[in-house]
């Protein structure tokens, strides 16, 4: 009887453990808004605040714009 109790205890404990999964592989994908800024000969810059980092693009004509605002402006969806 004792071996069965010990076996059931081991099975129960084994069922309660979790397996550490491998971390998800990174996609190594560039930020599309930053890539577009460089594509139109802009210069990238970032600013940091309490809210986090924000990327900006300075265009050849001197316009300083959030990189995602530029991307959305030039890639409007219907």
Helices and strands as residue ranges (DSSP letters): H 2-16, H 32-39, E 43-49, E 52-58, E 64-66, H 67-74
